[in-house]
């Protein structure tokens, strides 16, 4: 079997299984199996070694079963940086780059110590440390996710500026005050959890479910962590679709006049404000 034939066969299988962007995902899997992207593009008639083909088919079988591509590859890019991912940690998503972008704009002007709450893989906090050179405390409760957080701090070479803290953000009491607090908390509702896409169902429920109305973490985080935020500091939170009014109200009740920002699809995705 040559590269072109393997691509065509796997793409047909993926398409039949309803995998979006089947060709792209097949190429990602083949690259992970050991064929460089350049070779995929320039040597379509190159024979594929048996062990590489077997690996590609094994990963393809996992993908057809519904396992997310990111878990199969074991690494995914966020904000231009690499992050190890796998079972037990939320997959970094492009939507969350808006939260990072807003925080970056503030930190480049003001600098300071940042708290990344419900940090998961660390994609937000680590990206801010790399882009802004700021110090970041990443708080994560899940043992599985915490392992990825520590790995990604090392992978991105920010061990001198990013600190991983295994703790419950609803009960922990920091010993420092922060110049910025960012969070991408669980915010799916009970109804959302019943309608998860097959791939999303592989991700940890604890990183997705935010209570019956999806707002539990905002109610717990905002009043508590506003007290750990310096005057003039930024508080920014990712939200789910349609949650902007409720989360803005919680911001206001916590003493922060907030505004919303839309993502690339025009959906309100981040609520943020400055503590006065």
Backbone as CSV, one residue per row, in Angstrom:
resi,resn,N_x,N_y,N_z,CA_x,CA_y,CA_z,C_x,C_y,C_z
1,UNK,0.842,-1.192,0.000,0.000,0.000,0.000,0.879,1.244,0.000
2,UNK,0.485,2.221,-0.849,1.225,3.476,-0.900,0.447,4.542,-0.124
3,UNK,1.107,5.679,0.094,0.514,6.744,0.916,-0.860,7.161,0.391
4,UNK,-0.962,7.378,-0.898,-2.226,7.838,-1.483,-3.346,6.849,-1.207
5,UNK,-3.062,5.566,-1.345,-4.085,4.539,-1.128,-4.537,4.500,0.339
6,UNK,-3.581,4.637,1.239,-3.916,4.623,2.659,-4.777,5.833,3.013
7,UNK,-4.423,6.986,2.478,-5.211,8.196,2.725,-6.642,8.005,2.216
8,UNK,-6.783,7.514,1.005,-8.112,7.339,0.413,-8.951,6.340,1.209
9,UNK,-8.331,5.244,1.627,-9.074,4.226,2.358,-9.547,4.746,3.717
10,UNK,-8.646,5.387,4.450,-9.027,5.906,5.766,-10.034,7.048,5.639
11,UNK,-9.865,7.891,4.624,-10.799,9.001,4.434,-12.200,8.481,4.152
12,UNK,-12.308,7.422,3.352,-13.617,6.829,3.060,-14.257,6.277,4.340
13,UNK,-13.447,5.620,5.161,-13.955,5.057,6.417,-14.426,6.178,7.344
14,UNK,-13.637,7.238,7.445,-13.995,8.361,8.314,-15.274,9.032,7.824
15,UNK,-15.364,9.256,6.518,-16.537,9.925,5.952,-17.792,9.100,6.207
16,UNK,-17.685,7.801,6.030,-18.832,6.920,6.259,-19.260,6.949,7.722
17,UNK,-18.294,7.141,8.619,-18.588,7.184,10.057,-19.070,8.563,10.509
18,UNK,-19.128,9.530,9.571,-19.624,10.855,9.899,-18.606,11.782,10.528
19,UNK,-17.325,11.502,10.335,-16.271,12.353,10.881,-16.155,13.611,10.022
20,UNK,-16.272,14.780,10.663,-16.101,16.034,9.929,-14.635,16.205,9.534
21,UNK,-14.405,16.887,8.426,-13.030,17.151,7.969,-12.216,15.860,7.902
22,UNK,-12.808,14.843,7.299,-12.212,13.502,7.290,-10.788,13.506,6.735
23,UNK,-10.565,14.161,5.612,-9.231,14.139,4.986,-8.199,14.782,5.920
24,UNK,-8.547,15.923,6.500,-7.626,16.597,7.411,-7.275,15.686,8.587
25,UNK,-8.267,15.044,9.178,-8.013,14.196,10.338,-7.173,12.976,9.971
26,UNK,-7.414,12.422,8.792,-6.603,11.291,8.335,-5.141,11.712,8.201
27,UNK,-4.900,12.868,7.630,-3.524,13.345,7.467,-2.860,13.592,8.816
28,UNK,-3.631,14.102,9.781,-3.088,14.288,11.132,-2.676,12.948,11.737
29,UNK,-3.519,11.954,11.563,-3.235,10.630,12.114,-2.032,9.999,11.424
30,UNK,-1.934,10.147,10.110,-0.803,9.573,9.395,0.503,10.244,9.802
31,UNK,0.441,11.559,10.028,1.641,12.262,10.486,2.047,11.743,11.863
32,UNK,1.062,11.534,12.737,1.354,11.011,14.076,1.898,9.586,14.002
33,UNK,1.472,8.833,12.975,1.929,7.449,12.816,3.365,7.367,12.315
34,UNK,3.863,8.497,11.749,5.267,8.478,11.357,5.582,8.962,9.957
35,UNK,4.589,9.546,9.259,4.837,10.071,7.919,4.754,11.591,7.983
36,UNK,5.816,12.282,7.633,5.834,13.737,7.770,4.819,14.383,6.836
37,UNK,4.397,15.588,7.204,3.438,16.323,6.380,4.015,16.572,4.989
38,UNK,5.304,16.875,4.904,5.935,17.116,3.608,5.869,15.865,2.736
39,UNK,6.137,14.709,3.328,6.083,13.450,2.571,4.668,13.160,2.109
40,UNK,3.674,13.440,2.955,2.276,13.230,2.566,1.938,14.041,1.319
41,UNK,2.492,15.254,1.251,2.165,16.146,0.146,2.963,15.859,-1.116
42,UNK,4.214,15.429,-0.959,5.110,15.343,-2.121,5.394,13.923,-2.597
43,UNK,5.090,12.918,-1.792,5.411,11.539,-2.163,4.195,10.629,-2.045
44,UNK,3.103,10.930,-2.748,1.869,10.149,-2.595,2.000,8.678,-2.998
45,UNK,2.992,8.353,-3.816,3.163,6.973,-4.264,4.245,6.222,-3.505
46,UNK,4.711,6.807,-2.400,5.707,6.130,-1.573,5.043,4.976,-0.809
47,UNK,5.646,3.784,-0.824,5.091,2.661,-0.056,5.101,2.973,1.448
48,UNK,4.079,2.494,2.137,3.945,2.713,3.583,4.406,1.461,4.314
49,UNK,5.322,1.616,5.251,5.785,0.477,6.046,4.614,-0.151,6.793
50,UNK,4.670,-1.485,6.963,3.566,-2.208,7.597,3.251,-1.672,8.988
51,UNK,4.298,-1.404,9.786,4.045,-0.946,11.160,3.384,0.431,11.184
52,UNK,3.722,1.279,10.207,3.095,2.602,10.140,1.636,2.471,9.729
53,UNK,1.372,1.617,8.743,-0.009,1.395,8.317,-0.845,0.819,9.453
54,UNK,-0.282,-0.146,10.181,-1.009,-0.751,11.303,-1.326,0.291,12.366
55,UNK,-0.360,1.162,12.643,-0.581,2.225,13.635,-1.669,3.177,13.167
56,UNK,-1.628,3.554,11.894,-2.638,4.466,11.351,-4.028,3.844,11.416
57,UNK,-4.139,2.558,11.086,-5.442,1.887,11.150,-5.935,1.766,12.590
58,UNK,-5.021,1.527,13.522,-5.412,1.417,14.937,-5.930,2.759,15.435
59,UNK,-5.233,3.843,15.111,-5.701,5.168,15.514,-6.993,5.526,14.790
60,UNK,-7.102,5.116,13.534,-8.327,5.362,12.782,-9.517,4.660,13.408
61,UNK,-9.310,3.457,13.914,-10.384,2.711,14.586,-10.844,3.440,15.835
62,UNK,-9.892,3.998,16.578,-10.243,4.770,17.776,-11.064,5.998,17.396
63,UNK,-10.685,6.643,16.310,-11.398,7.843,15.897,-12.819,7.517,15.457
64,UNK,-12.983,6.448,14.713,-14.312,6.048,14.249,-15.214,5.677,15.418
65,UNK,-14.620,5.211,16.512,-15.405,4.862,17.698,-15.893,6.104,18.439
66,UNK,-15.394,7.266,18.036,-15.834,8.511,18.648,-14.786,9.213,19.477
67,UNK,-13.649,8.566,19.741,-12.612,9.195,20.548,-12.116,10.461,19.844
68,UNK,-11.951,11.564,20.573,-11.515,12.807,19.933,-10.146,12.674,19.270
69,UNK,-9.983,13.336,18.142,-8.710,13.330,17.427,-7.579,13.811,18.334
70,UNK,-7.854,14.818,19.149,-6.811,15.400,19.999,-6.268,14.375,20.995
71,UNK,-7.132,13.545,21.554,-6.689,12.511,22.480,-5.835,11.472,21.757
72,UNK,-6.224,11.141,20.542,-5.492,10.139,19.766,-4.092,10.649,19.419
73,UNK,-4.024,11.914,19.027,-2.722,12.504,18.686,-1.872,12.733,19.934
74,UNK,-2.538,13.002,21.066,-1.828,13.207,22.320,-1.297,14.619,22.519
75,UNK,-1.524,15.476,21.542,-1.038,16.859,21.625,-1.878,17.725,20.714
76,UNK,-2.108,18.969,21.147,-2.901,19.886,20.329,-2.366,21.299,20.505
77,UNK,-2.514,22.108,19.483,-2.006,23.475,19.533,-3.067,24.431,20.055
78,UNK,-2.635,25.378,20.869,-3.512,26.429,21.366,-2.724,27.726,21.391
79,UNK,-3.249,28.756,20.758,-2.618,30.079,20.739,-1.190,30.018,20.190
80,UNK,-0.956,29.002,19.348,0.347,28.846,18.725,1.335,28.004,19.510
81,UNK,0.903,27.429,20.638,1.799,26.660,21.501,1.299,25.220,21.643
82,UNK,2.213,24.270,21.895,1.814,22.855,21.994,1.357,22.489,23.414
83,UNK,0.333,21.633,23.479,-0.162,21.170,24.772,-0.487,19.683,24.700
84,UNK,0.066,18.926,25.647,-0.252,17.519,25.756,-1.678,17.374,26.293
85,UNK,-2.443,16.475,25.679,-3.815,16.220,26.114,-4.099,14.732,26.052
86,UNK,-5.116,14.313,26.771,-5.521,12.914,26.774,-6.673,12.736,27.736
87,UNK,-7.036,11.507,27.961,-8.172,11.194,28.817,-8.013,11.870,30.179
88,UNK,-9.054,12.578,30.596,-9.038,13.214,31.906,-8.804,14.705,31.893
89,UNK,-8.541,15.282,30.696,-8.315,16.731,30.636,-9.130,17.318,29.479
90,UNK,-9.652,18.513,29.697,-10.426,19.189,28.659,-9.524,19.552,27.481
91,UNK,-10.032,19.372,26.283,-9.271,19.680,25.076,-9.255,21.198,24.852
92,UNK,-8.087,21.814,24.638,-8.048,23.252,24.331,-8.826,23.536,23.043
93,UNK,-9.624,24.597,23.084,-10.450,24.937,21.931,-10.163,26.356,21.460
94,UNK,-10.388,26.579,20.179,-10.140,27.899,19.604,-10.998,28.960,20.279
95,UNK,-12.226,28.619,20.694,-13.104,29.578,21.362,-12.402,30.233,22.553
96,UNK,-11.584,29.443,23.265,-10.945,29.936,24.483,-9.796,30.892,24.185
97,UNK,-9.362,30.969,22.943,-8.297,31.910,22.593,-8.749,33.351,22.793
98,UNK,-10.066,33.611,22.720,-10.562,34.965,22.952,-10.307,35.382,24.395
99,UNK,-10.539,34.479,25.328,-10.247,34.761,26.735,-8.768,35.103,26.912
100,UNK,-7.914,34.331,26.279,-6.473,34.541,26.358,-6.080,35.866,25.724
101,UNK,-6.699,36.192,24.599,-6.394,37.439,23.896,-6.752,38.659,24.746
102,UNK,-7.911,38.615,25.398,-8.335,39.740,26.246,-7.381,39.905,27.420
103,UNK,-7.027,38.803,28.054,-6.097,38.871,29.182,-4.722,39.337,28.724
104,UNK,-4.287,38.893,27.550,-2.982,39.317,27.030,-2.940,40.824,26.835
105,UNK,-4.018,41.377,26.281,-4.049,42.816,26.065,-3.891,43.591,27.362
106,UNK,-4.526,43.102,28.416,-4.416,43.763,29.721,-3.012,43.582,30.305
107,UNK,-2.508,42.355,30.279,-1.228,42.057,30.934,-0.046,42.709,30.225
108,UNK,-0.122,42.879,28.927,0.977,43.548,28.220,1.064,45.014,28.611
109,UNK,-0.065,45.577,29.014,-0.062,46.986,29.451,0.274,47.105,30.935
110,UNK,-0.143,46.100,31.716,-0.072,46.235,33.171,0.822,45.216,33.879
111,UNK,1.070,44.074,33.221,1.887,43.035,33.844,1.253,42.495,35.108
112,UNK,2.064,41.823,35.919,1.584,41.379,37.217,1.309,39.896,37.321
113,UNK,0.871,39.488,38.505,0.589,38.095,38.825,-0.833,37.738,38.414
114,UNK,-0.991,36.603,37.718,-2.285,36.155,37.209,-2.687,34.833,37.843
115,UNK,-3.979,34.690,38.120,-4.539,33.419,38.570,-5.351,32.821,37.433
116,UNK,-5.040,31.582,37.067,-5.801,30.843,36.057,-6.589,29.778,36.810
117,UNK,-7.910,29.962,36.905,-8.765,29.071,37.691,-9.379,27.989,36.814
118,UNK,-9.461,26.763,37.337,-9.931,25.609,36.552,-9.027,25.478,35.331
119,UNK,-7.737,25.421,35.590,-6.728,25.575,34.534,-6.670,24.419,33.546
120,UNK,-7.066,23.207,33.960,-7.023,22.072,33.048,-5.632,21.817,32.516
121,UNK,-5.489,21.808,31.207,-4.191,21.576,30.559,-3.213,22.719,30.794
122,UNK,-3.736,23.851,31.272,-2.890,25.030,31.464,-2.785,25.906,30.234
123,UNK,-3.632,25.657,29.226,-3.454,26.347,27.954,-3.560,27.861,28.081
124,UNK,-4.474,28.353,28.910,-4.627,29.799,29.036,-3.454,30.404,29.808
125,UNK,-3.217,29.907,31.011,-2.161,30.469,31.850,-0.776,30.357,31.240
126,UNK,-0.486,29.208,30.656,0.830,29.006,30.046,1.010,29.907,28.825
127,UNK,-0.035,30.045,28.018,0.050,30.931,26.851,0.290,32.368,27.281
128,UNK,-0.370,32.799,28.365,-0.163,34.166,28.856,1.265,34.354,29.363
129,UNK,1.776,33.341,30.054,3.154,33.437,30.544,4.142,33.530,29.384
130,UNK,3.915,32.746,28.349,4.810,32.771,27.196,4.703,34.084,26.435
131,UNK,3.494,34.581,26.268,3.289,35.775,25.452,3.623,37.064,26.204
132,UNK,3.351,37.078,27.507,3.495,38.330,28.269,4.659,38.323,29.253
133,UNK,5.225,37.142,29.526,6.297,37.049,30.498,5.834,37.245,31.931
134,UNK,4.519,37.124,32.162,3.976,37.348,33.506,4.055,36.068,34.334
135,UNK,3.938,36.230,35.652,3.837,35.088,36.551,2.380,34.641,36.610
136,UNK,2.184,33.320,36.636,0.831,32.765,36.647,0.746,31.626,37.651
137,UNK,-0.290,31.661,38.477,-0.636,30.525,39.332,-1.804,29.798,38.689
138,UNK,-1.593,28.544,38.302,-2.640,27.739,37.674,-3.249,26.808,38.717
139,UNK,-4.549,26.960,38.948,-5.249,26.154,39.941,-6.096,25.096,39.244
140,UNK,-5.885,23.829,39.633,-6.648,22.712,39.052,-6.853,21.638,40.114
141,UNK,-8.087,21.158,40.236,-8.417,20.166,41.264,-8.202,18.729,40.794
142,UNK,-8.596,18.432,39.566,-8.544,17.059,39.052,-7.115,16.522,39.004
143,UNK,-6.922,15.344,39.554,-5.586,14.746,39.554,-5.114,14.444,38.140
144,UNK,-6.031,13.923,37.309,-5.658,13.593,35.928,-5.266,14.848,35.153
145,UNK,-6.078,15.893,35.254,-5.774,17.138,34.543,-4.513,17.794,35.086
146,UNK,-4.308,17.683,36.398,-3.135,18.301,37.019,-1.838,17.716,36.460
147,UNK,-1.863,16.414,36.158,-0.685,15.796,35.551,-0.354,16.405,34.202
148,UNK,-1.385,16.668,33.391,-1.152,17.323,32.097,-0.680,18.758,32.294
149,UNK,-1.233,19.434,33.283,-0.814,20.806,33.573,0.682,20.868,33.870
150,UNK,1.151,19.985,34.732,2.582,19.975,35.069,3.430,19.633,33.853
151,UNK,2.970,18.667,33.050,3.697,18.293,31.840,3.797,19.468,30.873
152,UNK,2.701,20.206,30.714,2.679,21.301,29.749,3.502,22.499,30.209
153,UNK,3.631,22.681,31.503,4.522,23.729,32.006,5.957,23.422,31.575
154,UNK,6.349,22.152,31.716,7.681,21.747,31.280,7.844,21.812,29.778
155,UNK,6.836,21.337,29.051,6.892,21.322,27.591,7.097,22.727,27.023
156,UNK,6.471,23.713,27.665,6.533,25.083,27.163,7.626,25.922,27.814
157,UNK,8.420,25.306,28.692,9.568,25.983,29.264,9.238,27.180,30.137
158,UNK,8.118,27.081,30.894,7.711,28.218,31.728,7.715,27.857,33.208
159,UNK,8.545,26.884,33.569,8.617,26.476,34.965,9.047,27.579,35.905
160,UNK,9.734,28.581,35.386,10.179,29.679,36.233,9.120,30.723,36.496
161,UNK,8.045,30.711,35.696,7.013,31.738,35.848,5.624,31.178,36.136
162,UNK,5.396,29.909,35.815,4.068,29.313,36.025,4.128,28.290,37.151
163,UNK,3.237,28.425,38.093,3.160,27.536,39.240,1.867,26.736,39.183
164,UNK,1.957,25.410,39.236,0.782,24.535,39.251,0.364,24.282,40.692
165,UNK,-0.917,24.521,40.993,-1.435,24.354,42.346,-2.661,23.452,42.279
166,UNK,-2.583,22.296,42.916,-3.726,21.383,42.926,-4.642,21.781,44.077
167,UNK,-5.766,22.374,43.737,-6.663,22.901,44.760,-8.049,23.141,44.173
168,UNK,-9.046,23.197,45.050,-10.428,23.522,44.686,-10.565,25.036,44.699
169,UNK,-10.867,25.634,43.558,-10.925,27.102,43.478,-12.098,27.669,44.275
170,UNK,-13.029,26.812,44.683,-14.171,27.282,45.461,-13.877,27.347,46.956
171,UNK,-12.729,26.787,47.369,-12.413,26.782,48.807,-10.999,27.268,49.132
172,UNK,-10.076,27.205,48.191,-8.682,27.575,48.465,-8.574,29.058,48.821
173,UNK,-7.624,29.371,49.691,-7.375,30.761,50.074,-5.951,31.134,49.688
174,UNK,-5.761,31.882,48.604,-4.416,32.270,48.176,-3.754,33.180,49.208
175,UNK,-2.452,33.178,49.202,-1.693,34.037,50.121,-1.269,35.338,49.450
176,UNK,-1.580,35.477,48.152,-1.215,36.676,47.413,-2.457,37.286,46.771
177,UNK,-2.362,38.556,46.407,-3.416,39.166,45.613,-2.950,39.242,44.161
178,UNK,-3.914,39.213,43.254,-3.610,39.069,41.834,-3.933,40.341,41.054
179,UNK,-3.166,40.529,39.982,-3.411,41.629,39.066,-4.441,41.241,38.004
180,UNK,-4.613,39.945,37.783,-5.612,39.455,36.836,-6.068,38.063,37.265
181,UNK,-7.344,37.788,37.043,-7.901,36.458,37.273,-8.620,36.051,36.001
182,UNK,-8.279,34.891,35.471,-8.937,34.365,34.274,-9.474,32.980,34.586
183,UNK,-10.585,32.637,33.948,-11.140,31.309,34.182,-11.984,30.845,33.006
184,UNK,-11.855,29.574,32.699,-12.731,28.883,31.757,-13.348,27.729,32.544
185,UNK,-14.373,28.025,33.360,-14.922,27.015,34.264,-15.905,26.094,33.555
186,UNK,-16.316,25.015,34.208,-17.399,24.197,33.651,-18.669,25.044,33.562
187,UNK,-19.339,25.043,32.393,-20.530,25.882,32.276,-21.681,25.226,31.504
188,UNK,-21.589,23.930,31.213,-22.697,23.278,30.522,-23.844,23.012,31.500
189,UNK,-25.068,23.121,30.993,-26.263,22.892,31.797,-26.633,21.409,31.793
190,UNK,-27.648,21.063,32.587,-28.131,19.680,32.604,-28.621,19.266,31.226
191,UNK,-29.328,20.167,30.556,-29.806,19.855,29.206,-28.644,19.693,28.239
192,UNK,-27.623,20.548,28.362,-26.439,20.429,27.497,-25.789,19.055,27.657
193,UNK,-25.694,18.591,28.902,-25.013,17.322,29.176,-25.753,16.137,28.560
194,UNK,-27.055,16.279,28.349,-27.842,15.202,27.728,-27.669,15.181,26.214
195,UNK,-27.118,16.263,25.664,-27.019,16.383,24.213,-25.580,16.526,23.730
196,UNK,-24.638,15.997,24.498,-23.230,16.121,24.133,-22.929,15.430,22.813
197,UNK,-22.086,16.044,22.020,-21.563,15.369,20.840,-20.784,14.133,21.293
198,UNK,-20.714,13.158,20.423,-20.056,11.899,20.778,-18.627,12.128,21.260
199,UNK,-17.892,13.012,20.586,-16.501,13.271,20.963,-16.414,13.947,22.331
200,UNK,-17.293,14.913,22.586,-17.250,15.665,23.838,-17.544,14.756,25.025
201,UNK,-18.346,13.725,24.802,-18.678,12.793,25.878,-17.453,12.055,26.410
202,UNK,-16.360,12.030,25.641,-15.117,11.399,26.103,-14.382,12.279,27.114
203,UNK,-14.695,13.572,27.121,-13.983,14.497,28.000,-14.541,14.425,29.423
204,UNK,-13.747,14.834,30.416,-14.171,14.691,31.813,-15.412,15.526,32.129
205,UNK,-16.430,14.876,32.678,-17.669,15.571,33.024,-17.423,16.712,34.000
206,UNK,-16.459,16.520,34.892,-16.175,17.549,35.900,-15.678,18.843,35.280
207,UNK,-15.145,18.773,34.061,-14.657,19.965,33.379,-15.722,20.602,32.496
208,UNK,-16.896,19.959,32.433,-17.957,20.417,31.545,-19.195,20.916,32.284
209,UNK,-19.612,20.184,33.321,-20.915,20.414,33.940,-20.862,21.525,34.982
210,UNK,-21.679,22.561,34.758,-21.703,23.704,35.658,-22.972,23.815,36.483
211,UNK,-23.656,22.699,36.712,-24.899,22.723,37.463,-26.102,22.802,36.542
212,UNK,-27.295,22.741,37.101,-28.511,22.655,36.297,-28.628,23.790,35.284
213,UNK,-28.218,25.016,35.682,-28.273,26.146,34.753,-26.909,26.555,34.221
214,UNK,-25.870,25.801,34.582,-24.521,26.064,34.081,-23.780,27.177,34.787
215,UNK,-24.361,27.748,35.839,-23.787,28.951,36.454,-23.149,28.721,37.820
216,UNK,-23.093,27.486,38.276,-22.606,27.218,39.635,-21.222,27.789,39.899
217,UNK,-20.306,27.614,38.953,-18.931,28.053,39.194,-18.814,29.575,39.190
218,UNK,-19.594,30.253,38.359,-19.562,31.716,38.376,-20.047,32.243,39.727
219,UNK,-21.109,31.623,40.236,-21.642,32.034,41.540,-20.620,31.815,42.651
220,UNK,-19.826,30.753,42.519,-18.845,30.448,43.548,-17.535,31.198,43.382
221,UNK,-17.091,31.337,42.137,-15.779,31.928,41.868,-15.781,33.449,42.012
222,UNK,-16.750,34.111,41.407,-16.690,35.580,41.328,-16.712,36.275,42.681
223,UNK,-17.659,35.993,43.567,-17.634,36.696,44.860,-16.372,36.396,45.661
224,UNK,-15.882,35.164,45.539,-14.708,34.769,46.318,-13.431,35.378,45.755
225,UNK,-13.213,35.236,44.462,-11.933,35.637,43.877,-11.836,37.135,43.605
226,UNK,-12.951,37.823,43.571,-12.878,39.277,43.484,-12.140,39.843,44.698
227,UNK,-12.287,39.147,45.824,-11.584,39.567,47.035,-10.079,39.352,46.962
228,UNK,-9.634,38.490,46.053,-8.202,38.236,45.884,-7.622,39.026,44.710
229,UNK,-8.445,39.898,44.116,-8.032,40.687,42.953,-7.732,42.121,43.389
230,UNK,-6.602,42.636,42.951,-6.224,44.009,43.294,-7.165,45.013,42.623
231,UNK,-7.275,46.176,43.217,-8.001,47.263,42.585,-7.335,47.589,41.252
232,UNK,-8.142,47.737,40.209,-7.597,47.970,38.877,-7.264,46.695,38.134
233,UNK,-7.517,45.549,38.780,-7.205,44.264,38.171,-8.301,43.759,37.252
234,UNK,-7.918,42.886,36.325,-8.838,42.313,35.343,-9.424,41.002,35.842
235,UNK,-10.729,40.828,35.669,-11.375,39.534,35.884,-12.038,39.162,34.572
236,UNK,-11.685,38.020,33.998,-12.227,37.605,32.711,-12.631,36.135,32.767
237,UNK,-13.817,35.832,32.229,-14.337,34.470,32.281,-14.961,34.075,30.951
238,UNK,-14.638,32.875,30.493,-15.340,32.319,29.336,-16.731,31.889,29.775
239,UNK,-17.695,31.995,28.859,-19.072,31.614,29.166,-19.642,30.754,28.052
240,UNK,-20.770,30.115,28.351,-21.484,29.349,27.350,-22.460,30.231,26.584
241,UNK,-22.961,29.711,25.484,-23.883,30.463,24.638,-25.129,30.877,25.427
242,UNK,-25.442,32.161,25.380,-26.645,32.668,26.022,-26.516,32.962,27.504
243,UNK,-25.311,32.835,28.056,-25.131,33.059,29.493,-24.666,34.474,29.830
244,UNK,-24.500,35.330,28.834,-23.860,36.622,29.076,-24.611,37.487,30.089
245,UNK,-25.929,37.558,30.008,-26.672,38.422,30.927,-26.565,37.934,32.368
246,UNK,-26.699,36.619,32.558,-26.617,36.065,33.905,-25.227,36.253,34.497
247,UNK,-24.196,36.023,33.706,-22.834,36.143,34.225,-22.488,37.611,34.464
248,UNK,-22.948,38.502,33.615,-22.717,39.926,33.849,-23.384,40.379,35.148
249,UNK,-24.547,39.826,35.437,-25.221,40.160,36.693,-24.396,39.691,37.886
250,UNK,-23.801,38.489,37.786,-22.969,37.972,38.873,-21.718,38.829,39.030
251,UNK,-21.152,39.276,37.922,-20.027,40.220,37.980,-20.439,41.475,38.748
252,UNK,-21.601,42.043,38.382,-22.062,43.283,39.012,-22.290,43.075,40.504
253,UNK,-22.875,41.932,40.874,-23.117,41.628,42.279,-21.811,41.469,43.046
254,UNK,-20.734,41.158,42.316,-19.414,40.994,42.938,-18.596,42.277,42.887
255,UNK,-19.206,43.356,42.393,-18.545,44.652,42.398,-17.759,44.993,41.151
256,UNK,-18.003,44.280,40.049,-17.279,44.553,38.804,-18.284,44.859,37.693
257,UNK,-18.165,46.032,37.102,-18.970,46.374,35.937,-18.350,45.693,34.729
258,UNK,-19.114,44.826,34.106,-18.541,43.963,33.065,-19.055,44.300,31.673
259,UNK,-18.328,43.808,30.682,-18.766,43.854,29.295,-18.515,42.512,28.648
260,UNK,-19.062,42.328,27.446,-18.958,41.039,26.749,-18.141,41.171,25.481
261,UNK,-17.546,40.065,25.073,-16.827,40.013,23.803,-17.313,38.808,23.016
262,UNK,-17.455,39.002,21.717,-17.926,37.930,20.840,-16.748,37.158,20.246
263,UNK,-16.975,35.863,19.999,-15.955,35.051,19.346,-16.076,35.193,17.834
264,UNK,-15.310,34.407,17.090,-15.276,34.530,15.631,-16.596,34.151,14.970
265,UNK,-17.464,33.441,15.723,-18.778,33.080,15.177,-19.855,34.084,15.570
266,UNK,-19.446,35.154,16.259,-20.406,36.164,16.661,-21.147,35.845,17.939
267,UNK,-20.683,34.837,18.679,-21.319,34.421,19.925,-20.614,35.088,21.099
268,UNK,-21.389,35.629,22.044,-20.773,36.171,23.248,-20.049,35.040,23.969
269,UNK,-18.728,35.195,24.147,-17.910,34.102,24.650,-17.148,34.464,25.933
270,UNK,-16.891,35.754,26.143,-16.120,36.173,27.327,-16.808,37.361,27.993
271,UNK,-16.940,37.291,29.312,-17.381,38.420,30.125,-16.164,38.876,30.935
272,UNK,-15.930,40.191,30.943,-14.724,40.676,31.634,-14.948,42.089,32.160
273,UNK,-14.144,42.462,33.165,-14.256,43.792,33.697,-13.083,44.100,34.607
274,UNK,-12.976,45.356,34.990,-11.889,45.841,35.852,-12.462,46.136,37.226
275,UNK,-11.782,45.647,38.257,-12.197,45.926,39.635,-11.808,47.359,40.007
276,UNK,-12.751,48.105,40.479,-12.502,49.501,40.864,-12.203,49.610,42.359
